[in-house]
C-alpha cells in the first residue's frame, strides 16, 4: 500500500483520544481522518470515510470493542481493525479477533509499536 495510512480512532477516554489524535500524525505516513468516542459514532464515520485502519478501544460505553469491530467490518469491509485497550483478557482478545480485528495491543505499548501495528494492519489483505 502506498501513501499515508488513513486512521480512525475510536476511544471513549477524551484525553487519550486527543493525545493519539495529536501524536499519530507526527509519524510520517499516518493520517488521522476521524476520532470518535463510541462504537455507534464509529460505524457511521467508518462507512462515510472508509479509513484504512480503525484503532478501537475495547471497553467503551454502548458497544464494546468486539461489537464495534464486527459492525465496522460490516459497514466498511476494506477497513482493518486494531484493538487498543488498557487491559484485555484472553477471552476478549479472542472475541475481537473473531469479530475481525487483525491485532490487539495494550495502551502501555510505545507509540512506535502502535504505529507499526497500524502500518501492518493497513498492508493486510481483506479477510
Sine and cosine of phi, psi and omega as CSV:
sin_phi,cos_phi,sin_psi,cos_psi,sin_omega,cos_omega
0.00,0.00,0.76,-0.65,0.01,-1.00
-0.98,-0.19,0.24,-0.97,0.04,-1.00
0.98,0.19,-0.17,-0.99,-0.03,-1.00
-0.97,0.25,0.49,-0.87,0.14,-0.99
-1.00,0.05,0.87,-0.50,-0.03,-1.00
-1.00,0.01,0.88,-0.47,-0.15,-0.99
-0.88,-0.47,0.67,-0.74,0.17,-0.99
-0.93,-0.38,0.76,-0.65,0.02,-1.00
-0.99,-0.14,0.76,-0.65,0.05,-1.00
-0.84,-0.55,0.98,-0.20,-0.16,-0.99
-0.48,-0.88,0.84,-0.55,-0.04,-1.00
-0.98,0.20,-0.38,0.93,0.03,-1.00
-0.98,0.20,0.95,-0.32,-0.12,-0.99
-0.85,0.53,-0.71,0.70,-0.03,-1.00
-0.89,0.46,-0.69,0.73,0.00,-1.00
-0.93,0.38,-0.66,0.75,0.02,-1.00
-0.87,0.50,-0.73,0.68,-0.01,-1.00
-0.92,0.40,-0.57,0.82,0.05,-1.00
-0.90,0.44,-0.74,0.67,0.05,-1.00
-0.87,0.49,-0.66,0.75,-0.02,-1.00
-0.88,0.47,-0.54,0.84,0.04,-1.00
-0.99,0.13,-0.66,0.75,-0.11,-0.99
-0.98,0.18,-0.66,0.75,-0.08,-1.00
-0.84,0.54,-0.70,0.72,-0.01,-1.00
-0.93,0.38,-0.21,0.98,0.07,-1.00
-0.95,0.31,-0.27,0.96,0.05,-1.00
-1.00,0.02,0.77,-0.64,-0.01,-1.00
-0.82,0.57,0.78,-0.63,0.09,-1.00
1.00,0.01,0.17,0.99,0.06,-1.00
-0.89,-0.47,0.81,-0.58,-0.01,-1.00
-0.81,-0.59,0.91,-0.41,0.04,-1.00
-0.99,0.13,0.90,-0.43,-0.05,-1.00
-0.99,-0.11,-0.29,0.96,0.04,-1.00
-0.27,-0.96,0.46,-0.89,0.11,-0.99
-0.62,-0.78,0.90,-0.44,-0.07,-1.00
-0.80,-0.60,0.31,-0.95,-0.13,-0.99
-1.00,-0.09,-0.32,0.95,-0.11,-0.99
-0.60,-0.80,0.33,-0.94,0.01,-1.00
-0.85,0.52,-0.68,0.73,-0.02,-1.00
-0.87,0.49,-0.66,0.76,0.06,-1.00
-0.90,0.43,-0.61,0.79,-0.05,-1.00
-0.90,0.43,-0.61,0.79,-0.04,-1.00
-0.88,0.48,-0.75,0.66,0.01,-1.00
-0.90,0.44,-0.73,0.69,-0.04,-1.00
-0.90,0.44,-0.64,0.77,-0.02,-1.00
-0.92,0.40,-0.70,0.72,0.01,-1.00
-0.89,0.46,-0.58,0.82,-0.04,-1.00
-0.99,0.17,-0.66,0.75,-0.14,-0.99
-0.99,-0.13,-0.35,0.94,0.00,-1.00
0.76,0.65,0.85,0.53,0.01,-1.00
-0.93,0.38,0.34,-0.94,0.08,-1.00
-0.94,0.35,-0.66,0.76,-0.07,-1.00
-0.66,-0.75,0.66,-0.75,0.17,-0.99
-0.95,-0.31,0.82,-0.57,0.05,-1.00
-0.99,-0.13,0.95,-0.30,-0.24,-0.97
-0.90,-0.44,0.80,-0.60,0.13,-0.99
-0.93,0.36,0.43,-0.90,0.04,-1.00
-1.00,0.03,-0.76,0.65,-0.08,-1.00
-1.00,-0.09,0.97,-0.26,0.01,-1.00
-0.66,-0.75,0.41,-0.91,0.11,-0.99
-0.91,0.40,0.50,-0.87,-0.03,-1.00
0.98,0.19,-0.84,-0.54,0.00,-1.00
-0.96,0.29,0.72,-0.70,0.08,-1.00
-0.99,0.13,-0.05,-1.00,-0.06,-1.00
-0.88,0.48,-0.64,0.77,0.00,-1.00
-0.93,0.36,-0.69,0.73,0.01,-1.00
-0.91,0.42,-0.66,0.75,0.03,-1.00
-0.90,0.44,-0.70,0.71,0.01,-1.00
-0.85,0.52,-0.75,0.67,0.00,-1.00
-0.85,0.53,-0.71,0.70,-0.02,-1.00
-0.93,0.37,-0.63,0.78,0.02,-1.00
-0.91,0.42,-0.68,0.74,-0.01,-1.00
-0.90,0.43,-0.55,0.84,0.04,-1.00
-0.96,0.29,-0.64,0.77,-0.05,-1.00
-0.96,0.27,-0.56,0.83,-0.06,-1.00
-0.57,-0.82,0.99,0.16,-0.11,-0.99
-0.85,0.53,-0.39,0.92,0.00,-1.00
-0.97,0.23,-0.40,0.92,-0.04,-1.00
-0.96,0.28,0.77,-0.64,0.09,-1.00
-1.00,-0.01,0.48,-0.88,0.00,-1.00
-0.88,-0.48,0.75,-0.67,0.15,-0.99
-0.88,-0.47,0.83,-0.56,0.04,-1.00
-1.00,0.08,0.72,-0.70,0.06,-1.00
-0.74,-0.67,0.90,-0.44,-0.12,-0.99
-0.60,-0.80,0.35,-0.94,0.00,-1.00
-0.91,0.41,-0.72,0.70,0.05,-1.00
-0.49,-0.87,0.48,-0.88,-0.05,-1.00
-0.49,-0.87,0.64,-0.77,0.05,-1.00
-1.00,0.05,0.23,-0.97,0.07,-1.00
-0.85,0.52,-0.64,0.77,0.02,-1.00
-0.90,0.43,-0.62,0.78,0.01,-1.00
-0.93,0.37,-0.63,0.78,0.07,-1.00
-0.87,0.49,-0.71,0.70,0.04,-1.00
-0.87,0.49,-0.65,0.76,-0.02,-1.00
-0.90,0.43,-0.70,0.72,-0.01,-1.00
-0.95,0.32,-0.58,0.82,0.05,-1.00
-0.92,0.39,-0.67,0.74,0.04,-1.00
-0.89,0.45,-0.51,0.86,0.02,-1.00
-0.97,0.23,-0.26,0.97,0.05,-1.00
0.85,-0.53,0.06,1.00,0.04,-1.00
-0.93,0.36,0.60,-0.80,0.00,-1.00
-1.00,-0.07,-0.24,0.97,0.00,-1.00
-0.37,-0.93,0.36,-0.93,0.05,-1.00
-0.61,-0.79,0.88,-0.47,-0.05,-1.00
-0.86,-0.51,0.42,-0.91,0.13,-0.99
-1.00,-0.08,0.43,-0.90,-0.09,-1.00
-0.93,0.38,-0.16,0.99,0.03,-1.00
-0.99,0.10,0.02,1.00,0.06,-1.00
-0.94,0.34,0.43,-0.90,0.02,-1.00
-0.95,0.32,0.34,-0.94,0.05,-1.00
-0.86,0.51,-0.62,0.78,0.03,-1.00
-0.87,0.50,-0.66,0.75,0.01,-1.00
-0.92,0.38,-0.63,0.77,0.03,-1.00
-0.91,0.42,-0.72,0.69,0.02,-1.00
-0.88,0.47,-0.67,0.74,0.03,-1.00
-0.88,0.48,-0.65,0.76,0.02,-1.00
-0.91,0.41,-0.63,0.77,0.03,-1.00
-0.90,0.44,-0.71,0.70,0.00,-1.00
-0.91,0.42,-0.67,0.74,0.02,-1.00
-0.88,0.47,-0.71,0.71,0.01,-1.00
-0.88,0.48,-0.67,0.74,-0.03,-1.00
-0.90,0.44,-0.45,0.89,-0.03,-1.00
-1.00,0.00,-0.03,1.00,0.00,-1.00
-0.98,0.20,0.49,-0.87,0.08,-1.00
-0.96,0.27,0.40,-0.92,0.05,-1.00
-0.88,0.48,0.63,-0.78,-0.03,-1.00
-1.00,-0.02,0.00,0.00,0.00,0.00
